[in-house]
């Protein structure tokens, strides 16, 4: 049985029917006024939860029709947290509005690269960016001022990209063009030509940001690398998961170690399951609550996803972080500190994984009341689509193969969801019944 410590309610891990399960839970009176209700927010993954590729999952539309009132206003704060990173959040919000048939604002969208906005120490550096889509616009949008793309780099150094024979220089060797030295590498998402990106990124790391120069010695530690989206796989229209950016990172890490004998190091790993991403999402939840006119803090968050190693691991890791923060605050205040005196960015000490998630903690100060916890809800419409096990003691993700990122220690307990439901509609219905709210 799973105990939600911040509610004192016991539930089975396996919730095969949300409505039936919720009948066993403590219910609130139907006439509970809004001022007395518990306040919560919802974090939605997108791929595998709301859509499969470009096709909406039928339950998603039903779900969001009930999440808004007659005027299209959300009943609770809603934020979409996705590891996709090949677009601007304005574009993603427009797509979601069309697919779900409700208004979604850019302020409700957290893409894998969104938390880079707070990594201001890198914004003035010359950065090499890798990915696809409008990468220059995305980079500028999150704060980077001096951007070099892979295409700019290969055009300036035409002898570097030679795997594809058709792209090799013909006849005369064109001269190299001068580009500024590269100070850092930002990996937004999986690129189109993996061989080109792997070659040129490796060149940049081996030459300390000057890929046109010969490698004369090992520069280690190498220049900073920031990576967004660690998903090994993701779910589209195909019957089986597809390679994600995490797979590209595996290739880059293996190549760098094979050549140098050293581990590739990351300045930050951003996107689910990193704590910094959930901190950023909680910041947006607070802003959504303010727009709804809520005057009390959000007490709980519920994260709904389809990937045990990204969505569930991340939500549980963030829940662990919240508990550590509450303990730290209580200890500090017991020693005579006040919220005003104790404000400032705090780094989570809950686990090594949390510390690796990024060096900046957004919304982790003493300036506001953090949620009491974050529940994790696993749906069966995406990466995790196995029939629900009948044995209540059987764990959801019993497997020996670790699909998480290299730098995240495998803690099986963090892959275990608070609840398992069929689809997003069942998940939202369960949350509302647990919290004593009506979806009608």
KOLNUGU-404452 format. One record per residue (C-alpha): x, y, z; residue number from 0; residue in three letters. Coordinates in steps of 0.5 Angstrom, whole numbers. Layout:
<recs>
+-------+-------+-------+------+------+
|  east | north |    up | resi | resn |
+-------+-------+-------+------+------+
|     X |     Y |     Z |  NUM |  ALA |
...
+-------+-------+-------+------+------+
</recs>
This chain:
<recs>
+-------+-------+-------+------+------+
|  east | north |    up | resi | resn |
+-------+-------+-------+------+------+
|     0 |     0 |     0 |    0 |  UNK |
|     2 |     7 |    -2 |    1 |  UNK |
|     2 |    12 |     4 |    2 |  UNK |
|     1 |    20 |     2 |    3 |  UNK |
|     5 |    23 |     8 |    4 |  UNK |
|     2 |    29 |     6 |    5 |  UNK |
|    -6 |    27 |     6 |    6 |  UNK |
|    -5 |    21 |    11 |    7 |  UNK |
|    -9 |    17 |     6 |    8 |  UNK |
|    -8 |    10 |     4 |    9 |  UNK |
|    -8 |     7 |    -3 |   10 |  UNK |
|    -6 |     1 |    -7 |   11 |  UNK |
|    -1 |     3 |   -12 |   12 |  UNK |
|    -5 |     0 |   -18 |   13 |  UNK |
|   -11 |     4 |   -19 |   14 |  UNK |
|   -14 |     0 |   -25 |   15 |  UNK |
|   -21 |     4 |   -25 |   16 |  UNK |
|   -20 |    11 |   -22 |   17 |  UNK |
|   -27 |    12 |   -20 |   18 |  UNK |
|   -28 |     6 |   -17 |   19 |  UNK |
|   -22 |     7 |   -13 |   20 |  UNK |
|   -24 |    14 |   -11 |   21 |  UNK |
|   -30 |    11 |    -7 |   22 |  UNK |
|   -26 |     8 |    -2 |   23 |  UNK |
|   -22 |    15 |     0 |   24 |  UNK |
|   -24 |    20 |     5 |   25 |  UNK |
|   -30 |    25 |     1 |   26 |  UNK |
|   -31 |    32 |     2 |   27 |  UNK |
|   -38 |    35 |     3 |   28 |  UNK |
|   -41 |    37 |    -4 |   29 |  UNK |
|   -42 |    44 |    -1 |   30 |  UNK |
|   -35 |    45 |     2 |   31 |  UNK |
|   -34 |    53 |     0 |   32 |  UNK |
|   -28 |    55 |    -5 |   33 |  UNK |
|   -24 |    58 |     1 |   34 |  UNK |
|   -24 |    51 |     5 |   35 |  UNK |
|   -22 |    47 |    -1 |   36 |  UNK |
|   -15 |    44 |    -1 |   37 |  UNK |
|   -11 |    47 |    -7 |   38 |  UNK |
|    -7 |    43 |   -12 |   39 |  UNK |
|    -4 |    44 |   -19 |   40 |  UNK |
|    -3 |    39 |   -25 |   41 |  UNK |
|     3 |    38 |   -29 |   42 |  UNK |
|     2 |    35 |   -35 |   43 |  UNK |
|     7 |    31 |   -40 |   44 |  UNK |
|     5 |    32 |   -47 |   45 |  UNK |
|     7 |    26 |   -51 |   46 |  UNK |
|     4 |    19 |   -49 |   47 |  UNK |
|    -1 |    23 |   -45 |   48 |  UNK |
|    -5 |    28 |   -49 |   49 |  UNK |
|    -2 |    26 |   -56 |   50 |  UNK |
|     1 |    21 |   -60 |   51 |  UNK |
|     6 |    25 |   -65 |   52 |  UNK |
|     1 |    29 |   -68 |   53 |  UNK |
|    -6 |    25 |   -66 |   54 |  UNK |
|    -9 |    27 |   -60 |   55 |  UNK |
|   -11 |    22 |   -55 |   56 |  UNK |
|   -19 |    22 |   -54 |   57 |  UNK |
|   -19 |    22 |   -47 |   58 |  UNK |
|   -15 |    28 |   -47 |   59 |  UNK |
|   -20 |    32 |   -50 |   60 |  UNK |
|   -25 |    30 |   -45 |   61 |  UNK |
|   -21 |    31 |   -40 |   62 |  UNK |
|   -20 |    38 |   -41 |   63 |  UNK |
|   -27 |    40 |   -43 |   64 |  UNK |
|   -28 |    38 |   -36 |   65 |  UNK |
|   -22 |    42 |   -33 |   66 |  UNK |
|   -25 |    49 |   -35 |   67 |  UNK |
|   -31 |    52 |   -34 |   68 |  UNK |
|   -36 |    55 |   -38 |   69 |  UNK |
|   -32 |    61 |   -40 |   70 |  UNK |
|   -26 |    57 |   -41 |   71 |  UNK |
|   -22 |    59 |   -35 |   72 |  UNK |
|   -18 |    53 |   -31 |   73 |  UNK |
|   -21 |    51 |   -25 |   74 |  UNK |
|   -14 |    49 |   -22 |   75 |  UNK |
|    -7 |    51 |   -24 |   76 |  UNK |
|    -5 |    47 |   -30 |   77 |  UNK |
|     2 |    47 |   -33 |   78 |  UNK |
|     5 |    43 |   -39 |   79 |  UNK |
|    12 |    40 |   -38 |   80 |  UNK |
|    15 |    36 |   -44 |   81 |  UNK |
|    22 |    34 |   -45 |   82 |  UNK |
|    21 |    37 |   -53 |   83 |  UNK |
|    25 |    42 |   -54 |   84 |  UNK |
|    25 |    44 |   -62 |   85 |  UNK |
|    20 |    50 |   -62 |   86 |  UNK |
|    18 |    56 |   -58 |   87 |  UNK |
|    13 |    55 |   -52 |   88 |  UNK |
|     9 |    60 |   -56 |   89 |  UNK |
|     9 |    55 |   -62 |   90 |  UNK |
|     7 |    49 |   -57 |   91 |  UNK |
|     2 |    53 |   -53 |   92 |  UNK |
|    -2 |    54 |   -60 |   93 |  UNK |
|    -1 |    47 |   -62 |   94 |  UNK |
|    -4 |    45 |   -55 |   95 |  UNK |
|   -10 |    50 |   -56 |   96 |  UNK |
|   -12 |    47 |   -63 |   97 |  UNK |
|   -11 |    40 |   -61 |   98 |  UNK |
|   -14 |    40 |   -54 |   99 |  UNK |
|   -20 |    45 |   -56 |  100 |  UNK |
|   -18 |    50 |   -50 |  101 |  UNK |
|   -14 |    56 |   -49 |  102 |  UNK |
|    -7 |    54 |   -47 |  103 |  UNK |
|    -2 |    60 |   -46 |  104 |  UNK |
|     6 |    60 |   -47 |  105 |  UNK |
|     6 |    62 |   -39 |  106 |  UNK |
|     3 |    55 |   -38 |  107 |  UNK |
|     9 |    51 |   -42 |  108 |  UNK |
|    15 |    48 |   -40 |  109 |  UNK |
|    20 |    46 |   -45 |  110 |  UNK |
|    26 |    42 |   -44 |  111 |  UNK |
|    30 |    48 |   -45 |  112 |  UNK |
|    26 |    53 |   -41 |  113 |  UNK |
|    30 |    53 |   -35 |  114 |  UNK |
|    36 |    55 |   -38 |  115 |  UNK |
|    33 |    62 |   -37 |  116 |  UNK |
|    36 |    62 |   -30 |  117 |  UNK |
|    43 |    60 |   -32 |  118 |  UNK |
|    45 |    67 |   -33 |  119 |  UNK |
|    52 |    66 |   -32 |  120 |  UNK |
|    52 |    63 |   -39 |  121 |  UNK |
|    48 |    68 |   -43 |  122 |  UNK |
|    54 |    73 |   -45 |  123 |  UNK |
|    58 |    67 |   -47 |  124 |  UNK |
|    59 |    64 |   -55 |  125 |  UNK |
|    55 |    58 |   -55 |  126 |  UNK |
|    55 |    52 |   -60 |  127 |  UNK |
|    48 |    50 |   -60 |  128 |  UNK |
|    45 |    43 |   -63 |  129 |  UNK |
|    38 |    41 |   -64 |  130 |  UNK |
|    33 |    42 |   -70 |  131 |  UNK |
|    28 |    47 |   -71 |  132 |  UNK |
|    29 |    54 |   -70 |  133 |  UNK |
|    35 |    53 |   -65 |  134 |  UNK |
|    38 |    60 |   -66 |  135 |  UNK |
|    31 |    63 |   -64 |  136 |  UNK |
|    30 |    58 |   -58 |  137 |  UNK |
|    37 |    60 |   -56 |  138 |  UNK |
|    36 |    68 |   -56 |  139 |  UNK |
|    29 |    67 |   -53 |  140 |  UNK |
|    32 |    63 |   -47 |  141 |  UNK |
|    37 |    69 |   -46 |  142 |  UNK |
|    43 |    67 |   -50 |  143 |  UNK |
|    46 |    73 |   -54 |  144 |  UNK |
|    52 |    70 |   -58 |  145 |  UNK |
|    50 |    63 |   -62 |  146 |  UNK |
|    53 |    59 |   -67 |  147 |  UNK |
|    50 |    53 |   -70 |  148 |  UNK |
|    52 |    47 |   -73 |  149 |  UNK |
|    51 |    49 |   -80 |  150 |  UNK |
|    55 |    55 |   -78 |  151 |  UNK |
|    61 |    51 |   -76 |  152 |  UNK |
|    61 |    46 |   -82 |  153 |  UNK |
|    60 |    52 |   -87 |  154 |  UNK |
|    66 |    56 |   -83 |  155 |  UNK |
|    70 |    49 |   -83 |  156 |  UNK |
|    68 |    45 |   -89 |  157 |  UNK |
|    73 |    40 |   -88 |  158 |  UNK |
|    70 |    38 |   -82 |  159 |  UNK |
|    64 |    34 |   -84 |  160 |  UNK |
|    66 |    29 |   -89 |  161 |  UNK |
|    62 |    22 |   -87 |  162 |  UNK |
|    57 |    24 |   -92 |  163 |  UNK |
|    61 |    23 |   -99 |  164 |  UNK |
|    56 |    28 |  -102 |  165 |  UNK |
|    58 |    34 |   -98 |  166 |  UNK |
|    65 |    33 |   -98 |  167 |  UNK |
|    69 |    39 |  -102 |  168 |  UNK |
|    70 |    38 |  -109 |  169 |  UNK |
|    76 |    40 |  -113 |  170 |  UNK |
|    79 |    46 |  -109 |  171 |  UNK |
|    79 |    46 |  -102 |  172 |  UNK |
|    75 |    52 |   -99 |  173 |  UNK |
|    78 |    57 |   -94 |  174 |  UNK |
|    76 |    56 |   -87 |  175 |  UNK |
|    72 |    62 |   -84 |  176 |  UNK |
|    73 |    65 |   -78 |  177 |  UNK |
|    68 |    64 |   -72 |  178 |  UNK |
|    69 |    67 |   -65 |  179 |  UNK |
|    72 |    61 |   -60 |  180 |  UNK |
|    66 |    57 |   -57 |  181 |  UNK |
|    66 |    58 |   -50 |  182 |  UNK |
|    60 |    53 |   -48 |  183 |  UNK |
|    56 |    47 |   -52 |  184 |  UNK |
|    48 |    47 |   -51 |  185 |  UNK |
|    45 |    41 |   -53 |  186 |  UNK |
|    37 |    43 |   -54 |  187 |  UNK |
|    35 |    36 |   -57 |  188 |  UNK |
|    36 |    30 |   -62 |  189 |  UNK |
|    39 |    33 |   -69 |  190 |  UNK |
|    37 |    31 |   -76 |  191 |  UNK |
|    44 |    29 |   -78 |  192 |  UNK |
|    47 |    25 |   -72 |  193 |  UNK |
|    54 |    24 |   -75 |  194 |  UNK |
|    55 |    31 |   -77 |  195 |  UNK |
|    53 |    34 |   -70 |  196 |  UNK |
|    57 |    28 |   -66 |  197 |  UNK |
|    63 |    30 |   -70 |  198 |  UNK |
|    63 |    37 |   -70 |  199 |  UNK |
|    61 |    37 |   -62 |  200 |  UNK |
|    67 |    33 |   -61 |  201 |  UNK |
|    72 |    37 |   -65 |  202 |  UNK |
|    70 |    43 |   -61 |  203 |  UNK |
|    71 |    39 |   -54 |  204 |  UNK |
|    77 |    37 |   -56 |  205 |  UNK |
|    80 |    43 |   -58 |  206 |  UNK |
|    78 |    48 |   -53 |  207 |  UNK |
|    73 |    51 |   -57 |  208 |  UNK |
|    77 |    52 |   -63 |  209 |  UNK |
|    75 |    46 |   -68 |  210 |  UNK |
|    79 |    49 |   -74 |  211 |  UNK |
|    86 |    48 |   -70 |  212 |  UNK |
|    89 |    41 |   -69 |  213 |  UNK |
|    89 |    37 |   -63 |  214 |  UNK |
|    96 |    38 |   -59 |  215 |  UNK |
|    94 |    36 |   -52 |  216 |  UNK |
|    88 |    34 |   -48 |  217 |  UNK |
|    84 |    40 |   -45 |  218 |  UNK |
|    80 |    37 |   -39 |  219 |  UNK |
|    76 |    39 |   -36 |  220 |  UNK |
|    73 |    41 |   -43 |  221 |  UNK |
|    69 |    47 |   -44 |  222 |  UNK |
|    62 |    47 |   -41 |  223 |  UNK |
|    56 |    43 |   -44 |  224 |  UNK |
|    49 |    44 |   -42 |  225 |  UNK |
|    44 |    38 |   -44 |  226 |  UNK |
|    36 |    39 |   -45 |  227 |  UNK |
|    32 |    33 |   -45 |  228 |  UNK |
|    35 |    26 |   -43 |  229 |  UNK |
|    29 |    22 |   -45 |  230 |  UNK |
|    32 |    15 |   -48 |  231 |  UNK |
|    26 |    14 |   -52 |  232 |  UNK |
|    19 |    17 |   -53 |  233 |  UNK |
|    12 |    15 |   -56 |  234 |  UNK |
|    10 |    17 |   -63 |  235 |  UNK |
|     5 |    14 |   -67 |  236 |  UNK |
|     9 |     8 |   -68 |  237 |  UNK |
|     7 |     2 |   -64 |  238 |  UNK |
|    14 |     2 |   -61 |  239 |  UNK |
|    18 |     8 |   -57 |  240 |  UNK |
|    23 |    12 |   -62 |  241 |  UNK |
|    30 |    14 |   -60 |  242 |  UNK |
|    30 |    21 |   -56 |  243 |  UNK |
|    35 |    26 |   -54 |  244 |  UNK |
|    38 |    21 |   -49 |  245 |  UNK |
|    40 |    16 |   -54 |  246 |  UNK |
|    44 |    22 |   -58 |  247 |  UNK |
|    47 |    24 |   -51 |  248 |  UNK |
|    49 |    16 |   -50 |  249 |  UNK |
|    53 |    16 |   -57 |  250 |  UNK |
|    56 |    23 |   -55 |  251 |  UNK |
|    59 |    20 |   -48 |  252 |  UNK |
|    61 |    14 |   -51 |  253 |  UNK |
|    65 |    17 |   -57 |  254 |  UNK |
|    68 |    22 |   -52 |  255 |  UNK |
|    70 |    17 |   -47 |  256 |  UNK |
|    73 |    12 |   -53 |  257 |  UNK |
|    77 |    18 |   -56 |  258 |  UNK |
|    80 |    21 |   -49 |  259 |  UNK |
|    79 |    16 |   -44 |  260 |  UNK |
|    75 |    21 |   -40 |  261 |  UNK |
|    68 |    22 |   -38 |  262 |  UNK |
|    64 |    27 |   -41 |  263 |  UNK |
|    62 |    32 |   -36 |  264 |  UNK |
|    55 |    36 |   -36 |  265 |  UNK |
|    55 |    43 |   -33 |  266 |  UNK |
|    47 |    42 |   -32 |  267 |  UNK |
|    42 |    37 |   -34 |  268 |  UNK |
|    36 |    40 |   -36 |  269 |  UNK |
|    29 |    37 |   -37 |  270 |  UNK |
|    25 |    31 |   -34 |  271 |  UNK |
|    27 |    28 |   -29 |  272 |  UNK |
|    31 |    34 |   -26 |  273 |  UNK |
|    29 |    38 |   -20 |  274 |  UNK |
|    31 |    44 |   -23 |  275 |  UNK |
|    25 |    43 |   -29 |  276 |  UNK |
|    20 |    42 |   -23 |  277 |  UNK |
|    22 |    48 |   -19 |  278 |  UNK |
|    21 |    52 |   -26 |  279 |  UNK |
|    14 |    49 |   -27 |  280 |  UNK |
|    12 |    50 |   -19 |  281 |  UNK |
|    14 |    57 |   -21 |  282 |  UNK |
|     9 |    57 |   -27 |  283 |  UNK |
|     4 |    54 |   -22 |  284 |  UNK |
|     4 |    59 |   -17 |  285 |  UNK |
|     3 |    65 |   -23 |  286 |  UNK |
|    -3 |    61 |   -25 |  287 |  UNK |
|    -6 |    61 |   -18 |  288 |  UNK |
|    -5 |    68 |   -18 |  289 |  UNK |
|    -9 |    69 |   -24 |  290 |  UNK |
|   -14 |    65 |   -22 |  291 |  UNK |
|   -15 |    69 |   -16 |  292 |  UNK |
|   -12 |    64 |   -11 |  293 |  UNK |
|   -10 |    68 |    -4 |  294 |  UNK |
|    -7 |    61 |    -1 |  295 |  UNK |
|    -1 |    57 |    -3 |  296 |  UNK |
|    -2 |    51 |    -7 |  297 |  UNK |
|    -1 |    45 |    -2 |  298 |  UNK |
|     0 |    39 |    -7 |  299 |  UNK |
|     2 |    38 |   -14 |  300 |  UNK |
|     0 |    32 |   -19 |  301 |  UNK |
|     5 |    30 |   -24 |  302 |  UNK |
|     1 |    26 |   -30 |  303 |  UNK |
|     6 |    22 |   -35 |  304 |  UNK |
|     7 |    16 |   -39 |  305 |  UNK |
|    15 |    15 |   -38 |  306 |  UNK |
|    17 |    12 |   -31 |  307 |  UNK |
|    24 |    14 |   -32 |  308 |  UNK |
|    23 |    21 |   -34 |  309 |  UNK |
|    16 |    23 |   -31 |  310 |  UNK |
|    15 |    19 |   -25 |  311 |  UNK |
|    22 |    19 |   -23 |  312 |  UNK |
|    22 |    26 |   -24 |  313 |  UNK |
|    16 |    27 |   -20 |  314 |  UNK |
|    18 |    23 |   -14 |  315 |  UNK |
|    25 |    26 |   -14 |  316 |  UNK |
|    22 |    33 |   -14 |  317 |  UNK |
|    17 |    30 |    -8 |  318 |  UNK |
|    24 |    28 |    -4 |  319 |  UNK |
|    27 |    35 |    -5 |  320 |  UNK |
|    20 |    38 |    -3 |  321 |  UNK |
|    21 |    34 |     4 |  322 |  UNK |
|    28 |    36 |     5 |  323 |  UNK |
|    26 |    43 |     4 |  324 |  UNK |
|    21 |    43 |     9 |  325 |  UNK |
|    26 |    40 |    14 |  326 |  UNK |
|    31 |    45 |    12 |  327 |  UNK |
|    26 |    51 |    13 |  328 |  UNK |
|    24 |    48 |    20 |  329 |  UNK |
|    31 |    47 |    22 |  330 |  UNK |
|    33 |    54 |    20 |  331 |  UNK |
|    27 |    57 |    23 |  332 |  UNK |
|    27 |    53 |    30 |  333 |  UNK |
|    34 |    56 |    30 |  334 |  UNK |
|    31 |    63 |    30 |  335 |  UNK |
|    31 |    65 |    23 |  336 |  UNK |
|    26 |    68 |    19 |  337 |  UNK |
|    24 |    68 |    12 |  338 |  UNK |
|    26 |    74 |    10 |  339 |  UNK |
|    33 |    73 |    13 |  340 |  UNK |
|    33 |    66 |    10 |  341 |  UNK |
|    31 |    68 |     3 |  342 |  UNK |
|    36 |    66 |    -3 |  343 |  UNK |
|    37 |    60 |    -8 |  344 |  UNK |
|    38 |    54 |    -4 |  345 |  UNK |
|    41 |    47 |    -7 |  346 |  UNK |
|    37 |    41 |    -6 |  347 |  UNK |
|    41 |    36 |    -1 |  348 |  UNK |
|    36 |    31 |    -2 |  349 |  UNK |
|    40 |    27 |    -7 |  350 |  UNK |
|    46 |    27 |   -11 |  351 |  UNK |
|    41 |    26 |   -17 |  352 |  UNK |
|    38 |    33 |   -15 |  353 |  UNK |
|    45 |    36 |   -15 |  354 |  UNK |
|    47 |    34 |   -22 |  355 |  UNK |
|    40 |    37 |   -24 |  356 |  UNK |
|    43 |    44 |   -25 |  357 |  UNK |
|    46 |    49 |   -21 |  358 |  UNK |
|    41 |    54 |   -20 |  359 |  UNK |
|    34 |    52 |   -16 |  360 |  UNK |
|    28 |    56 |   -19 |  361 |  UNK |
|    23 |    58 |   -13 |  362 |  UNK |
|    27 |    54 |    -8 |  363 |  UNK |
|    28 |    60 |    -3 |  364 |  UNK |
|    24 |    61 |     3 |  365 |  UNK |
|    21 |    67 |     0 |  366 |  UNK |
|    14 |    63 |    -1 |  367 |  UNK |
|    11 |    57 |     1 |  368 |  UNK |
|    13 |    51 |    -3 |  369 |  UNK |
|     8 |    45 |    -4 |  370 |  UNK |
|     7 |    40 |     1 |  371 |  UNK |
|     9 |    34 |    -4 |  372 |  UNK |
|     8 |    32 |   -11 |  373 |  UNK |
|     4 |    26 |   -13 |  374 |  UNK |
|     6 |    22 |   -19 |  375 |  UNK |
|     1 |    19 |   -24 |  376 |  UNK |
|     3 |    14 |   -29 |  377 |  UNK |
|    -2 |    13 |   -35 |  378 |  UNK |
|    -2 |     7 |   -40 |  379 |  UNK |
|    -3 |    11 |   -47 |  380 |  UNK |
|     5 |    12 |   -48 |  381 |  UNK |
|    12 |     9 |   -47 |  382 |  UNK |
|     9 |     5 |   -41 |  383 |  UNK |
|     3 |     1 |   -44 |  384 |  UNK |
|     4 |    -6 |   -41 |  385 |  UNK |
|    -3 |    -9 |   -38 |  386 |  UNK |
|    -3 |    -7 |   -31 |  387 |  UNK |
|    -1 |   -13 |   -27 |  388 |  UNK |
|    -6 |   -17 |   -23 |  389 |  UNK |
|    -1 |   -18 |   -17 |  390 |  UNK |
|    -2 |   -12 |   -12 |  391 |  UNK |
|     5 |   -13 |    -9 |  392 |  UNK |
|     8 |   -13 |   -16 |  393 |  UNK |
|    12 |    -7 |   -18 |  394 |  UNK |
|    10 |    -3 |   -24 |  395 |  UNK |
|    17 |    -2 |   -27 |  396 |  UNK |
|    21 |    -9 |   -25 |  397 |  UNK |
|    26 |    -9 |   -30 |  398 |  UNK |
|    34 |   -10 |   -29 |  399 |  UNK |
|    35 |    -5 |   -35 |  400 |  UNK |
|    36 |     2 |   -33 |  401 |  UNK |
|    34 |     7 |   -39 |  402 |  UNK |
|    35 |    13 |   -35 |  403 |  UNK |
|    41 |    18 |   -36 |  404 |  UNK |
|    48 |    16 |   -34 |  405 |  UNK |
|    49 |    21 |   -29 |  406 |  UNK |
|    43 |    19 |   -25 |  407 |  UNK |
|    44 |    14 |   -20 |  408 |  UNK |
|    38 |     8 |   -21 |  409 |  UNK |
|    34 |     8 |   -15 |  410 |  UNK |
|    28 |     3 |   -16 |  411 |  UNK |
|    23 |     7 |   -11 |  412 |  UNK |
|    23 |    13 |   -15 |  413 |  UNK |
|    21 |     9 |   -21 |  414 |  UNK |
|    14 |     7 |   -17 |  415 |  UNK |
|     8 |    12 |   -19 |  416 |  UNK |
|     4 |    14 |   -13 |  417 |  UNK |
|    -2 |    11 |   -18 |  418 |  UNK |
|    -3 |     8 |   -24 |  419 |  UNK |
|    -9 |     9 |   -29 |  420 |  UNK |
|   -11 |     8 |   -36 |  421 |  UNK |
|   -11 |    15 |   -39 |  422 |  UNK |
|   -11 |    22 |   -37 |  423 |  UNK |
|   -18 |    23 |   -36 |  424 |  UNK |
|   -18 |    17 |   -31 |  425 |  UNK |
|   -12 |    21 |   -27 |  426 |  UNK |
|   -15 |    28 |   -27 |  427 |  UNK |
|   -22 |    25 |   -24 |  428 |  UNK |
|   -18 |    21 |   -19 |  429 |  UNK |
|   -14 |    27 |   -17 |  430 |  UNK |
|   -21 |    31 |   -16 |  431 |  UNK |
|   -24 |    26 |   -12 |  432 |  UNK |
|   -18 |    25 |    -8 |  433 |  UNK |
|   -18 |    33 |    -6 |  434 |  UNK |
|   -26 |    33 |    -6 |  435 |  UNK |
|   -27 |    38 |   -12 |  436 |  UNK |
|   -32 |    37 |   -17 |  437 |  UNK |
|   -31 |    36 |   -24 |  438 |  UNK |
|   -38 |    37 |   -27 |  439 |  UNK |
+-------+-------+-------+------+------+
</recs>
